[in-house]
Amino acid sequence: MIRRLLAEDRPKLVDIIKGTNNFSEEEKNVAIELIDEAIANPQHEYYNVFVFTKEDDVLGYHCVGKRALTDGVFDLYWIVVGPNAQNLGIGKKLLDHSENFIKESNGRWILAETSSKDSYTATRNFYLRNNYSIVSQIKDFYAVGDNLIVFGKYLNQ
């Protein structure tokens, strides 16, 4: 089941984030900050967090929000599945949910930013498998040799 974030989900989400070896400490802190922001303001326009649960256990989440100054562009800030729940189709279900949420919110584009580092190859392949295309790339964005890659998908209404 996928539902909106509840305050009591925070400890499990923090465990999932901290258990994700691919994220730097700074990335983990930002992910937790967005969860805290969503808990503090559940109707936040820019940080909508939804969790995937099975038998009352939180296994992953996504965070999406409308991009400021646009009339229908949304950012997929985070999509995270716990290390023990990988390769079970949960990421795909979360991605589908994020796209449906955006469509229901009159969105037309979804953008997801990621890194060019080798450790993000599986992430990039995930977006490509789900019909996203690279819409932009900025060389040396995060650090020298670590490019920003923006994936996008136009959501037909």
N, CA, C and O atoms as a GROMACS GRO file, in nm:
protein
  628
    1MET      N    1   0.084  -0.117   0.000
    1MET     CA    2   0.000   0.000   0.000
    1MET      C    3   0.089   0.124   0.000
    1MET      O    4   0.194   0.126   0.064
    2ILE      N    5   0.046   0.225  -0.071
    2ILE     CA    6   0.117   0.353  -0.072
    2ILE      C    7   0.022   0.456  -0.012
    2ILE      O    8  -0.093   0.469  -0.055
    3ARG      N    9   0.073   0.529   0.085
    3ARG     CA   10  -0.008   0.630   0.154
    3ARG      C   11   0.080   0.749   0.189
    3ARG      O   12   0.203   0.744   0.180
    4ARG      N   13   0.013   0.856   0.229
    4ARG     CA   14   0.087   0.976   0.273
    4ARG      C   15   0.168   0.947   0.399
    4ARG      O   16   0.132   0.862   0.480
    5LEU      N   17   0.275   1.018   0.411
    5LEU     CA   18   0.363   1.010   0.526
    5LEU      C   19   0.289   1.044   0.654
    5LEU      O   20   0.209   1.138   0.658
    6LEU      N   21   0.316   0.968   0.759
    6LEU     CA   22   0.269   0.998   0.895
    6LEU      C   23   0.390   1.025   0.982
    6LEU      O   24   0.499   0.974   0.956
    7ALA      N   25   0.372   1.105   1.085
    7ALA     CA   26   0.486   1.139   1.173
    7ALA      C   27   0.552   1.014   1.230
    7ALA      O   28   0.674   1.010   1.247
    8GLU      N   29   0.473   0.912   1.258
    8GLU     CA   30   0.530   0.790   1.317
    8GLU      C   31   0.613   0.708   1.217
    8GLU      O   32   0.680   0.612   1.257
    9ASP      N   33   0.610   0.746   1.089
    9ASP     CA   34   0.694   0.679   0.989
    9ASP      C   35   0.839   0.726   0.994
    9ASP      O   36   0.928   0.660   0.941
   10ARG      N   37   0.862   0.840   1.056
   10ARG     CA   38   0.994   0.902   1.052
   10ARG      C   39   1.108   0.810   1.095
   10ARG      O   40   1.207   0.799   1.022
   11PRO      N   41   1.099   0.741   1.211
   11PRO     CA   42   1.213   0.657   1.252
   11PRO      C   43   1.249   0.550   1.148
   11PRO      O   44   1.367   0.525   1.123
   12LYS      N   45   1.149   0.487   1.089
   12LYS     CA   46   1.176   0.383   0.989
   12LYS      C   47   1.239   0.444   0.863
   12LYS      O   48   1.332   0.388   0.806
   13LEU      N   49   1.188   0.560   0.821
   13LEU     CA   50   1.246   0.625   0.704
   13LEU      C   51   1.389   0.669   0.729
   13LEU      O   52   1.474   0.657   0.640
   14VAL      N   53   1.417   0.718   0.847
   14VAL     CA   54   1.554   0.757   0.881
   14VAL      C   55   1.644   0.634   0.875
   14VAL      O   56   1.757   0.642   0.824
   15ASP      N   57   1.596   0.519   0.925
   15ASP     CA   58   1.676   0.396   0.918
   15ASP      C   59   1.703   0.356   0.772
   15ASP      O   60   1.814   0.316   0.738
   16ILE      N   61   1.599   0.368   0.687
   16ILE     CA   62   1.615   0.333   0.546
   16ILE      C   63   1.717   0.426   0.480
   16ILE      O   64   1.806   0.380   0.408
   17ILE      N   65   1.704   0.554   0.506
   17ILE     CA   66   1.796   0.651   0.447
   17ILE      C   67   1.939   0.626   0.495
   17ILE      O   68   2.032   0.622   0.414
   18LYS      N   69   1.955   0.609   0.624
   18LYS     CA   70   2.090   0.588   0.679
   18LYS      C   71   2.149   0.456   0.633
   18LYS      O   72   2.271   0.441   0.629
   19GLY      N   73   2.063   0.359   0.599
   19GLY     CA   74   2.110   0.229   0.552
   19GLY      C   75   2.139   0.224   0.403
   19GLY      O   76   2.179   0.121   0.351
   20THR      N   77   2.118   0.336   0.334
   20THR     CA   78   2.144   0.342   0.190
   20THR      C   79   2.287   0.387   0.170
   20THR      O   80   2.318   0.505   0.183
   21ASN      N   81   2.372   0.293   0.137
   21ASN     CA   82   2.515   0.321   0.126
   21ASN      C   83   2.550   0.414   0.011
   21ASN      O   84   2.656   0.477   0.013
   22ASN      N   85   2.463   0.425  -0.087
   22ASN     CA   86   2.492   0.508  -0.203
   22ASN      C   87   2.486   0.657  -0.171
   22ASN      O   88   2.545   0.737  -0.243
   23PHE      N   89   2.418   0.695  -0.064
   23PHE     CA   90   2.402   0.836  -0.029
   23PHE      C   91   2.517   0.882   0.060
   23PHE      O   92   2.560   0.811   0.150
   24SER      N   93   2.565   1.003   0.032
   24SER     CA   94   2.664   1.066   0.120
   24SER      C   95   2.594   1.111   0.248
   24SER      O   96   2.471   1.113   0.254
   25GLU      N   97   2.670   1.147   0.347
   25GLU     CA   98   2.610   1.197   0.472
   25GLU      C   99   2.528   1.323   0.446
   25GLU      O  100   2.420   1.341   0.503
   26GLU      N  101   2.579   1.409   0.359
   26GLU     CA  102   2.507   1.531   0.327
   26GLU      C  103   2.374   1.499   0.258
   26GLU      O  104   2.272   1.561   0.289
   27GLU      N  105   2.375   1.404   0.166
   27GLU     CA  106   2.250   1.364   0.098
   27GLU      C  107   2.151   1.306   0.199
   27GLU      O  108   2.032   1.337   0.194
   28LYS      N  109   2.199   1.224   0.289
   28LYS     CA  110   2.112   1.166   0.392
   28LYS      C  111   2.049   1.276   0.477
   28LYS      O  112   1.930   1.270   0.507
   29ASN      N  113   2.128   1.375   0.514
   29ASN     CA  114   2.075   1.485   0.595
   29ASN      C  115   1.967   1.562   0.520
   29ASN      O  116   1.865   1.600   0.579
   30VAL      N  117   1.989   1.587   0.392
   30VAL     CA  118   1.889   1.659   0.312
   30VAL      C  119   1.761   1.578   0.300
   30VAL      O  120   1.651   1.633   0.314
   31ALA      N  121   1.773   1.448   0.276
   31ALA     CA  122   1.654   1.363   0.267
   31ALA      C  123   1.573   1.367   0.396
   31ALA      O  124   1.451   1.376   0.392
   32ILE      N  125   1.641   1.362   0.509
   32ILE     CA  126   1.573   1.366   0.639
   32ILE      C  127   1.510   1.503   0.662
   32ILE      O  128   1.401   1.513   0.718
   33GLU      N  129   1.578   1.609   0.621
   33GLU     CA  130   1.522   1.744   0.633
   33GLU      C  131   1.390   1.756   0.557
   33GLU      O  132   1.296   1.818   0.607
   34LEU      N  133   1.383   1.699   0.438
   34LEU     CA  134   1.259   1.707   0.359
   34LEU      C  135   1.147   1.627   0.424
   34LEU      O  136   1.031   1.668   0.421
   35ILE      N  137   1.181   1.514   0.484
   35ILE     CA  138   1.080   1.437   0.558
   35ILE      C  139   1.029   1.519   0.676
   35ILE      O  140   0.909   1.523   0.701
   36ASP      N  141   1.120   1.583   0.748
   36ASP     CA  142   1.079   1.666   0.861
   36ASP      C  143   0.991   1.782   0.816
   36ASP      O  144   0.894   1.817   0.883
   37GLU      N  145   1.025   1.841   0.702
   37GLU     CA  146   0.945   1.951   0.647
   37GLU      C  147   0.804   1.902   0.612
   37GLU      O  148   0.706   1.970   0.639
   38ALA      N  149   0.795   1.784   0.552
   38ALA     CA  150   0.666   1.728   0.515
   38ALA      C  151   0.582   1.693   0.638
   38ALA      O  152   0.460   1.708   0.637
   39ILE      N  153   0.647   1.646   0.743
   39ILE     CA  154   0.574   1.615   0.866
   39ILE      C  155   0.523   1.743   0.930
   39ILE      O  156   0.410   1.747   0.978
   40ALA      N  157   0.605   1.847   0.931
   40ALA     CA  158   0.566   1.975   0.992
   40ALA      C  159   0.454   2.043   0.914
   40ALA      O  160   0.373   2.115   0.972
   41ASN      N  161   0.450   2.020   0.784
   41ASN     CA  162   0.349   2.084   0.699
   41ASN      C  163   0.294   1.980   0.601
   41ASN      O  164   0.339   1.974   0.486
   42PRO      N  165   0.197   1.898   0.645
   42PRO     CA  166   0.149   1.787   0.562
   42PRO      C  167   0.091   1.827   0.427
   42PRO      O  168   0.089   1.745   0.335
   43GLN      N  169   0.045   1.948   0.411
   43GLN     CA  170  -0.011   1.992   0.283
   43GLN      C  171   0.088   2.078   0.205
   43GLN      O  172   0.048   2.160   0.122
   44HIS      N  173   0.216   2.058   0.231
   44HIS     CA  174   0.322   2.134   0.165
   44HIS      C  175   0.314   2.113   0.014
   44HIS      O  176   0.305   2.000  -0.033
   45GLU      N  177   0.315   2.221  -0.060
   45GLU     CA  178   0.304   2.212  -0.206
   45GLU      C  179   0.430   2.154  -0.270
   45GLU      O  180   0.423   2.093  -0.376
   46TYR      N  181   0.544   2.174  -0.205
   46TYR     CA  182   0.669   2.136  -0.266
   46TYR      C  183   0.727   2.005  -0.216
   46TYR      O  184   0.814   1.948  -0.282
   47TYR      N  185   0.682   1.955  -0.103
   47TYR     CA  186   0.736   1.831  -0.049
   47TYR      C  187   0.623   1.738  -0.010
   47TYR      O  188   0.574   1.742   0.103
   48ASN      N  189   0.581   1.656  -0.103
   48ASN     CA  190   0.477   1.557  -0.081
   48ASN      C  191   0.544   1.421  -0.066
   48ASN      O  192   0.605   1.371  -0.160
   49VAL      N  193   0.533   1.363   0.052
   49VAL     CA  194   0.600   1.236   0.080
   49VAL      C  195   0.496   1.126   0.095
   49VAL      O  196   0.398   1.140   0.168
   50PHE      N  197   0.519   1.017   0.022
   50PHE     CA  198   0.433   0.900   0.027
   50PHE      C  199   0.519   0.780   0.060
   50PHE      O  200   0.631   0.767   0.010
   51VAL      N  201   0.466   0.691   0.144
   51VAL     CA  202   0.542   0.573   0.187
   51VAL      C  203   0.478   0.446   0.131
   51VAL      O  204   0.357   0.437   0.114
   52PHE      N  205   0.563   0.348   0.104
   52PHE     CA  206   0.519   0.216   0.064
   52PHE      C  207   0.524   0.129   0.188
   52PHE      O  208   0.628   0.117   0.254
   53THR      N  209   0.410   0.068   0.221
   53THR     CA  210   0.404  -0.018   0.339
   53THR      C  211   0.356  -0.157   0.299
   53THR      O  212   0.280  -0.175   0.204
   54LYS      N  213   0.403  -0.254   0.375
   54LYS     CA  214   0.355  -0.391   0.362
   54LYS      C  215   0.345  -0.447   0.502
   54LYS      O  216   0.443  -0.452   0.576
   55GLU      N  217   0.224  -0.489   0.537
   55GLU     CA  218   0.199  -0.543   0.672
   55GLU      C  219   0.250  -0.445   0.778
   55GLU      O  220   0.318  -0.484   0.873
   56ASP      N  221   0.216  -0.318   0.761
   56ASP     CA  222   0.251  -0.210   0.855
   56ASP      C  223   0.401  -0.182   0.865
   56ASP      O  224   0.443  -0.110   0.956
   57ASP      N  225   0.479  -0.236   0.776
   57ASP     CA  226   0.623  -0.207   0.775
   57ASP      C  227   0.652  -0.112   0.658
   57ASP      O  228   0.612  -0.138   0.545
   58VAL      N  229   0.720  -0.002   0.686
   58VAL     CA  230   0.756   0.094   0.583
   58VAL      C  231   0.880   0.042   0.510
   58VAL      O  232   0.983   0.017   0.572
   59LEU      N  233   0.867   0.027   0.376
   59LEU     CA  234   0.976  -0.031   0.298
   59LEU      C  235   1.043   0.069   0.204
   59LEU      O  236   1.151   0.043   0.153
   60GLY      N  237   0.978   0.185   0.182
   60GLY     CA  238   1.034   0.285   0.093
   60GLY      C  239   0.944   0.406   0.086
   60GLY      O  240   0.837   0.410   0.147
   61TYR      N  241   0.990   0.506   0.011
   61TYR     CA  242   0.910   0.628  -0.004
   61TYR      C  243   0.952   0.705  -0.127
   61TYR      O  244   1.056   0.680  -0.187
   62HIS      N  245   0.867   0.802  -0.162
   62HIS     CA  246   0.904   0.900  -0.264
   62HIS      C  247   0.861   1.037  -0.216
   62HIS      O  248   0.766   1.052  -0.139
   63CYS      N  249   0.933   1.137  -0.264
   63CYS     CA  250   0.903   1.276  -0.232
   63CYS      C  251   0.899   1.352  -0.364
   63CYS      O  252   0.998   1.356  -0.437
   64VAL      N  253   0.784   1.414  -0.393
   64VAL     CA  254   0.767   1.493  -0.515
   64VAL      C  255   0.711   1.629  -0.478
   64VAL      O  256   0.649   1.647  -0.373
   65GLY      N  257   0.734   1.724  -0.566
   65GLY     CA  258   0.679   1.856  -0.543
   65GLY      C  259   0.679   1.939  -0.669
   65GLY      O  260   0.760   1.919  -0.759
   66LYS      N  261   0.586   2.032  -0.672
   66LYS     CA  262   0.574   2.123  -0.785
   66LYS      C  263   0.696   2.214  -0.788
   66LYS      O  264   0.739   2.266  -0.685
   67ARG      N  265   0.749   2.234  -0.906
   67ARG     CA  266   0.863   2.324  -0.922
   67ARG      C  267   0.811   2.466  -0.923
   67ARG      O  268   0.718   2.499  -0.998
   68ALA      N  269   0.870   2.550  -0.841
   68ALA     CA  270   0.829   2.690  -0.832
   68ALA      C  271   0.836   2.757  -0.969
   68ALA      O  272   0.921   2.725  -1.052
   69LEU      N  273   0.745   2.849  -0.990
   69LEU     CA  274   0.739   2.933  -1.110
   69LEU      C  275   0.702   2.856  -1.237
   69LEU      O  276   0.724   2.905  -1.347
   70THR      N  277   0.646   2.735  -1.222
   70THR     CA  278   0.600   2.660  -1.338
   70THR      C  279   0.451   2.631  -1.323
   70THR      O  280   0.396   2.640  -1.214
   71ASP      N  281   0.389   2.597  -1.434
   71ASP     CA  282   0.246   2.567  -1.429
   71ASP      C  283   0.218   2.418  -1.439
   71ASP      O  284   0.103   2.379  -1.461
   72GLY      N  285   0.318   2.334  -1.423
   72GLY     CA  286   0.291   2.191  -1.431
   72GLY      C  287   0.414   2.103  -1.432
   72GLY      O  288   0.408   1.990  -1.479
   73VAL      N  289   0.525   2.154  -1.382
   73VAL     CA  290   0.648   2.077  -1.375
   73VAL      C  291   0.671   2.037  -1.230
   73VAL      O  292   0.663   2.119  -1.139
   74PHE      N  293   0.700   1.908  -1.210
   74PHE     CA  294   0.723   1.855  -1.077
   74PHE      C  295   0.861   1.792  -1.069
   74PHE      O  296   0.911   1.737  -1.167
   75ASP      N  297   0.920   1.800  -0.952
   75ASP     CA  298   1.047   1.735  -0.925
   75ASP      C  299   1.022   1.609  -0.844
   75ASP      O  300   0.944   1.608  -0.749
   76LEU      N  301   1.090   1.502  -0.882
   76LEU     CA  302   1.096   1.382  -0.800
   76LEU      C  303   1.225   1.397  -0.720
   76LEU      O  304   1.334   1.368  -0.769
   77TYR      N  305   1.210   1.441  -0.596
   77TYR     CA  306   1.327   1.471  -0.514
   77TYR      C  307   1.396   1.344  -0.466
   77TYR      O  308   1.518   1.332  -0.470
   78TRP      N  309   1.315   1.249  -0.419
   78TRP     CA  310   1.370   1.125  -0.364
   78TRP      C  311   1.278   1.010  -0.398
   78TRP      O  312   1.155   1.023  -0.395
   79ILE      N  313   1.337   0.899  -0.430
   79ILE     CA  314   1.266   0.772  -0.437
   79ILE      C  315   1.364   0.672  -0.377
   79ILE      O  316   1.472   0.648  -0.433
   80VAL      N  317   1.326   0.614  -0.265
   80VAL     CA  318   1.419   0.530  -0.188
   80VAL      C  319   1.347   0.404  -0.144
   80VAL      O  320   1.235   0.408  -0.092
   81VAL      N  321   1.413   0.292  -0.165
   81VAL     CA  322   1.362   0.163  -0.118
   81VAL      C  323   1.468   0.107  -0.024
   81VAL      O  324   1.588   0.110  -0.054
   82GLY      N  325   1.422   0.057   0.089
   82GLY     CA  326   1.514   0.002   0.189
   82GLY      C  327   1.603  -0.108   0.131
   82GLY      O  328   1.560  -0.181   0.041
   83PRO      N  329   1.724  -0.120   0.183
   83PRO     CA  330   1.819  -0.220   0.131
   83PRO      C  331   1.764  -0.363   0.133
   83PRO      O  332   1.798  -0.443   0.046
   84ASN      N  333   1.679  -0.396   0.229
   84ASN     CA  334   1.624  -0.531   0.239
   84ASN      C  335   1.502  -0.552   0.152
   84ASN      O  336   1.446  -0.662   0.148
   85ALA      N  337   1.458  -0.447   0.080
   85ALA     CA  338   1.338  -0.457  -0.004
   85ALA      C  339   1.370  -0.427  -0.151
   85ALA      O  340   1.278  -0.401  -0.229
   86GLN      N  341   1.496  -0.430  -0.187
   86GLN     CA  342   1.538  -0.401  -0.324
   86GLN      C  343   1.495  -0.513  -0.419
   86GLN      O  344   1.480  -0.629  -0.378
   87ASN      N  345   1.476  -0.477  -0.545
   87ASN     CA  346   1.447  -0.572  -0.653
   87ASN      C  347   1.318  -0.651  -0.633
   87ASN      O  348   1.308  -0.766  -0.674
   88LEU      N  349   1.220  -0.588  -0.569
   88LEU     CA  350   1.089  -0.650  -0.551
   88LEU      C  351   0.979  -0.574  -0.624
   88LEU      O  352   0.861  -0.604  -0.608
   89GLY      N  353   1.019  -0.474  -0.704
   89GLY     CA  354   0.920  -0.395  -0.777
   89GLY      C  355   0.865  -0.277  -0.700
   89GLY      O  356   0.776  -0.208  -0.748
   90ILE      N  357   0.917  -0.253  -0.581
   90ILE     CA  358   0.866  -0.144  -0.497
   90ILE      C  359   0.901  -0.008  -0.558
   90ILE      O  360   0.818   0.083  -0.558
   91GLY      N  361   1.023   0.005  -0.609
   91GLY     CA  362   1.063   0.131  -0.673
   91GLY      C  363   0.972   0.165  -0.789
   91GLY      O  364   0.932   0.281  -0.805
   92LYS      N  365   0.938   0.067  -0.871
   92LYS     CA  366   0.849   0.087  -0.985
   92LYS      C  367   0.711   0.131  -0.937
   92LYS      O  368   0.651   0.221  -0.995
   93LYS      N  369   0.661   0.069  -0.832
   93LYS     CA  370   0.529   0.108  -0.777
   93LYS      C  371   0.533   0.251  -0.724
   93LYS      O  372   0.438   0.327  -0.742
   94LEU      N  373   0.642   0.286  -0.657
   94LEU     CA  374   0.655   0.424  -0.607
   94LEU      C  375   0.665   0.523  -0.722
   94LEU      O  376   0.605   0.631  -0.716
   95LEU      N  377   0.739   0.488  -0.826
   95LEU     CA  378   0.751   0.576  -0.941
   95LEU      C  379   0.616   0.595  -1.010
   95LEU      O  380   0.578   0.707  -1.044
   96ASP      N  381   0.543   0.486  -1.030
   96ASP     CA  382   0.410   0.495  -1.090
   96ASP      C  383   0.318   0.583  -1.005
   96ASP      O  384   0.242   0.664  -1.057
   97HIS      N  385   0.327   0.567  -0.873
   97HIS     CA  386   0.245   0.648  -0.783
   97HIS      C  387   0.280   0.795  -0.795
   97HIS      O  388   0.191   0.881  -0.798
   98SER      N  389   0.410   0.825  -0.802
   98SER     CA  390   0.451   0.965  -0.814
   98SER      C  391   0.397   1.025  -0.943
   98SER      O  392   0.350   1.139  -0.943
   99GLU      N  393   0.402   0.950  -1.052
   99GLU     CA  394   0.351   0.999  -1.180
   99GLU      C  395   0.200   1.022  -1.173
   99GLU      O  396   0.150   1.123  -1.224
  100ASN      N  397   0.128   0.930  -1.112
  100ASN     CA  398  -0.018   0.948  -1.098
  100ASN      C  399  -0.053   1.067  -1.010
  100ASN      O  400  -0.146   1.141  -1.039
  101PHE      N  401   0.023   1.084  -0.901
  101PHE     CA  402   0.001   1.201  -0.815
  101PHE      C  403   0.020   1.330  -0.894
  101PHE      O  404  -0.058   1.424  -0.881
  102ILE      N  405   0.123   1.333  -0.975
  102ILE     CA  406   0.152   1.453  -1.055
  102ILE      C  407   0.041   1.477  -1.157
  102ILE      O  408  -0.004   1.591  -1.174
  103LYS      N  409  -0.004   1.372  -1.224
  103LYS     CA  410  -0.114   1.388  -1.319
  103LYS      C  411  -0.239   1.442  -1.250
  103LYS      O  412  -0.306   1.532  -1.301
  104GLU      N  413  -0.270   1.386  -1.132
  104GLU     CA  414  -0.387   1.431  -1.056
  104GLU      C  415  -0.371   1.575  -1.007
  104GLU      O  416  -0.470   1.642  -0.976
  105SER      N  417  -0.248   1.622  -1.001
  105SER     CA  418  -0.219   1.759  -0.958
  105SER      C  419  -0.200   1.852  -1.078
  105SER      O  420  -0.143   1.960  -1.064
  106ASN      N  421  -0.247   1.809  -1.194
  106ASN     CA  422  -0.238   1.886  -1.318
  106ASN      C  423  -0.096   1.908  -1.364
  106ASN      O  424  -0.066   2.009  -1.429
  107GLY      N  425  -0.008   1.816  -1.331
  107GLY     CA  426   0.130   1.824  -1.378
  107GLY      C  427   0.146   1.762  -1.515
  107GLY      O  428   0.068   1.676  -1.555
  108ARG      N  429   0.249   1.808  -1.586
  108ARG     CA  430   0.274   1.755  -1.719
  108ARG      C  431   0.415   1.701  -1.735
  108ARG      O  432   0.439   1.618  -1.823
  109TRP      N  433   0.509   1.746  -1.654
  109TRP     CA  434   0.647   1.700  -1.659
  109TRP      C  435   0.689   1.650  -1.522
  109TRP      O  436   0.650   1.707  -1.420
  110ILE      N  437   0.769   1.545  -1.520
  110ILE     CA  438   0.836   1.502  -1.398
  110ILE      C  439   0.985   1.499  -1.428
  110ILE      O  440   1.028   1.445  -1.530
  111LEU      N  441   1.062   1.560  -1.340
  111LEU     CA  442   1.206   1.566  -1.355
  111LEU      C  443   1.272   1.498  -1.235
  111LEU      O  444   1.227   1.511  -1.122
  112ALA      N  445   1.378   1.425  -1.263
  112ALA     CA  446   1.454   1.358  -1.157
  112ALA      C  447   1.602   1.383  -1.182
  112ALA      O  448   1.652   1.353  -1.290
  113GLU      N  449   1.670   1.438  -1.084
  113GLU     CA  450   1.812   1.468  -1.096
  113GLU      C  451   1.893   1.359  -1.029
  113GLU      O  452   1.857   1.308  -0.923
  114THR      N  453   2.004   1.323  -1.093
  114THR     CA  454   2.092   1.224  -1.033
  114THR      C  455   2.236   1.252  -1.076
  114THR      O  456   2.264   1.343  -1.153
  115SER      N  457   2.323   1.172  -1.026
  115SER     CA  458   2.466   1.187  -1.046
  115SER      C  459   2.517   1.098  -1.160
  115SER      O  460   2.455   0.997  -1.194
  116SER      N  461   2.630   1.137  -1.216
  116SER     CA  462   2.694   1.055  -1.319
  116SER      C  463   2.791   0.954  -1.259
  116SER      O  464   2.851   0.875  -1.333
  117LYS      N  465   2.808   0.954  -1.127
  117LYS     CA  466   2.902   0.861  -1.064
  117LYS      C  467   2.861   0.716  -1.095
  117LYS      O  468   2.743   0.686  -1.111
  118ASP      N  469   2.960   0.629  -1.102
  118ASP     CA  470   2.934   0.489  -1.130
  118ASP      C  471   2.836   0.428  -1.029
  118ASP      O  472   2.758   0.339  -1.064
  119SER      N  473   2.841   0.474  -0.906
  119SER     CA  474   2.752   0.418  -0.804
  119SER      C  475   2.605   0.449  -0.830
  119SER      O  476   2.517   0.392  -0.766
  120TYR      N  477   2.577   0.539  -0.925
  120TYR     CA  478   2.439   0.572  -0.960
  120TYR      C  479   2.397   0.510  -1.093
  120TYR      O  480   2.293   0.547  -1.148
  121THR      N  481   2.474   0.417  -1.144
  121THR     CA  482   2.439   0.351  -1.271
  121THR      C  483   2.303   0.282  -1.261
  121THR      O  484   2.221   0.294  -1.353
  122ALA      N  485   2.278   0.211  -1.153
  122ALA     CA  486   2.149   0.141  -1.137
  122ALA      C  487   2.033   0.242  -1.134
  122ALA      O  488   1.926   0.214  -1.187
  123THR      N  489   2.054   0.356  -1.073
  123THR     CA  490   1.951   0.460  -1.068
  123THR      C  491   1.923   0.512  -1.208
  123THR      O  492   1.807   0.524  -1.247
  124ARG      N  493   2.027   0.543  -1.281
  124ARG     CA  494   2.008   0.592  -1.418
  124ARG      C  495   1.937   0.488  -1.505
  124ARG      O  496   1.849   0.523  -1.583
  125ASN      N  497   1.976   0.363  -1.492
  125ASN     CA  498   1.911   0.257  -1.568
  125ASN      C  499   1.765   0.240  -1.529
  125ASN      O  500   1.681   0.209  -1.614
  126PHE      N  501   1.733   0.260  -1.403
  126PHE     CA  502   1.595   0.254  -1.355
  126PHE      C  503   1.509   0.356  -1.429
  126PHE      O  504   1.400   0.323  -1.477
  127TYR      N  505   1.558   0.479  -1.439
  127TYR     CA  506   1.480   0.582  -1.510
  127TYR      C  507   1.467   0.548  -1.659
  127TYR      O  508   1.360   0.563  -1.717
  128LEU      N  509   1.574   0.502  -1.719
  128LEU     CA  510   1.568   0.468  -1.861
  128LEU      C  511   1.469   0.354  -1.886
  128LEU      O  512   1.393   0.357  -1.983
  129ARG      N  513   1.469   0.252  -1.798
  129ARG     CA  514   1.374   0.140  -1.812
  129ARG      C  515   1.229   0.187  -1.800
  129ARG      O  516   1.138   0.121  -1.850
  130ASN      N  517   1.209   0.299  -1.734
  130ASN     CA  518   1.073   0.348  -1.710
  130ASN      C  519   1.037   0.465  -1.801
  130ASN      O  520   0.954   0.550  -1.767
  131ASN      N  521   1.101   0.468  -1.917
  131ASN     CA  522   1.067   0.563  -2.024
  131ASN      C  523   1.100   0.708  -1.993
  131ASN      O  524   1.033   0.799  -2.042
  132TYR      N  525   1.202   0.729  -1.912
  132TYR     CA  526   1.254   0.863  -1.890
  132TYR      C  527   1.368   0.884  -1.989
  132TYR      O  528   1.433   0.788  -2.032
  133SER      N  529   1.390   1.006  -2.025
  133SER     CA  530   1.502   1.038  -2.112
  133SER      C  531   1.589   1.143  -2.044
  133SER      O  532   1.544   1.216  -1.956
  134ILE      N  533   1.713   1.151  -2.086
  134ILE     CA  534   1.802   1.254  -2.034
  134ILE      C  535   1.766   1.384  -2.104
  134ILE      O  536   1.776   1.395  -2.226
  135VAL      N  537   1.722   1.483  -2.025
  135VAL     CA  538   1.681   1.611  -2.082
  135VAL      C  539   1.787   1.718  -2.063
  135VAL      O  540   1.783   1.824  -2.126
  136SER      N  541   1.884   1.690  -1.974
  136SER     CA  542   1.990   1.787  -1.949
  136SER      C  543   2.105   1.720  -1.877
  136SER      O  544   2.087   1.621  -1.805
  137GLN      N  545   2.222   1.775  -1.897
  137GLN     CA  546   2.339   1.727  -1.826
  137GLN      C  547   2.433   1.846  -1.804
  137GLN      O  548   2.459   1.924  -1.896
  138ILE      N  549   2.482   1.859  -1.682
  138ILE     CA  550   2.574   1.968  -1.651
  138ILE      C  551   2.703   1.906  -1.599
  138ILE      O  552   2.706   1.839  -1.496
  139LYS      N  553   2.808   1.932  -1.673
  139LYS     CA  554   2.940   1.876  -1.641
  139LYS      C  555   2.993   1.935  -1.509
  139LYS      O  556   2.977   2.053  -1.480
  140ASP      N  557   3.056   1.847  -1.430
  140ASP     CA  558   3.122   1.887  -1.304
  140ASP      C  559   3.029   1.962  -1.210
  140ASP      O  560   3.073   2.054  -1.140
  141PHE      N  561   2.904   1.925  -1.206
  141PHE     CA  562   2.804   1.996  -1.125
  141PHE      C  563   2.824   1.971  -0.975
  141PHE      O  564   2.839   2.065  -0.898
  142TYR      N  565   2.823   1.845  -0.935
  142TYR     CA  566   2.836   1.813  -0.792
  142TYR      C  567   2.981   1.826  -0.746
  142TYR      O  568   3.009   1.869  -0.634
  143ALA      N  569   3.072   1.787  -0.834
  143ALA     CA  570   3.216   1.795  -0.810
  143ALA      C  571   3.283   1.771  -0.945
  143ALA      O  572   3.218   1.729  -1.040
  144VAL      N  573   3.410   1.798  -0.952
  144VAL     CA  574   3.482   1.771  -1.077
  144VAL      C  575   3.470   1.621  -1.106
  144VAL      O  576   3.504   1.537  -1.023
  145GLY      N  577   3.421   1.590  -1.224
  145GLY     CA  578   3.401   1.451  -1.264
  145GLY      C  579   3.267   1.392  -1.223
  145GLY      O  580   3.240   1.276  -1.252
  146ASP      N  581   3.184   1.470  -1.156
  146ASP     CA  582   3.052   1.422  -1.112
  146ASP      C  583   2.946   1.514  -1.171
  146ASP      O  584   2.914   1.619  -1.116
  147ASN      N  585   2.891   1.471  -1.283
  147ASN     CA  586   2.794   1.552  -1.356
  147ASN      C  587   2.653   1.537  -1.299
  147ASN      O  588   2.618   1.435  -1.241
  148LEU      N  589   2.575   1.641  -1.316
  148LEU     CA  590   2.431   1.636  -1.289
  148LEU      C  591   2.364   1.582  -1.415
  148LEU      O  592   2.388   1.632  -1.525
  149ILE      N  593   2.282   1.481  -1.400
  149ILE     CA  594   2.202   1.428  -1.511
  149ILE      C  595   2.056   1.444  -1.472
  149ILE      O  596   2.012   1.394  -1.369
  150VAL      N  597   1.982   1.514  -1.557
  150VAL     CA  598   1.840   1.536  -1.532
  150VAL      C  599   1.761   1.446  -1.626
  150VAL      O  600   1.771   1.456  -1.748
  151PHE      N  601   1.683   1.358  -1.567
  151PHE     CA  602   1.592   1.272  -1.641
  151PHE      C  603   1.454   1.337  -1.640
  151PHE      O  604   1.416   1.400  -1.541
  152GLY      N  605   1.382   1.322  -1.748
  152GLY     CA  606   1.248   1.378  -1.754
  152GLY      C  607   1.153   1.287  -1.826
  152GLY      O  608   1.192   1.202  -1.907
  153LYS      N  609   1.027   1.306  -1.795
  153LYS     CA  610   0.922   1.231  -1.862
  153LYS      C  611   0.802   1.323  -1.875
  153LYS      O  612   0.756   1.382  -1.777
  154TYR      N  613   0.753   1.334  -1.996
  154TYR     CA  614   0.632   1.415  -2.020
  154TYR      C  615   0.512   1.325  -1.992
  154TYR      O  616   0.500   1.217  -2.050
  155LEU      N  617   0.426   1.370  -1.904
  155LEU     CA  618   0.309   1.293  -1.864
  155LEU      C  619   0.188   1.344  -1.942
  155LEU      O  620   0.136   1.452  -1.914
  156ASN      N  621   0.146   1.267  -2.038
  156ASN     CA  622   0.031   1.307  -2.120
  156ASN      C  623  -0.094   1.311  -2.034
  156ASN      O  624  -0.118   1.223  -1.951
  157GLN      N  625  -0.173   1.413  -2.055
  157GLN     CA  626  -0.295   1.428  -1.976
  157GLN      C  627  -0.408   1.346  -2.030
  157GLN      O  628  -0.518   1.347  -1.975
   0.00000   0.00000   0.00000
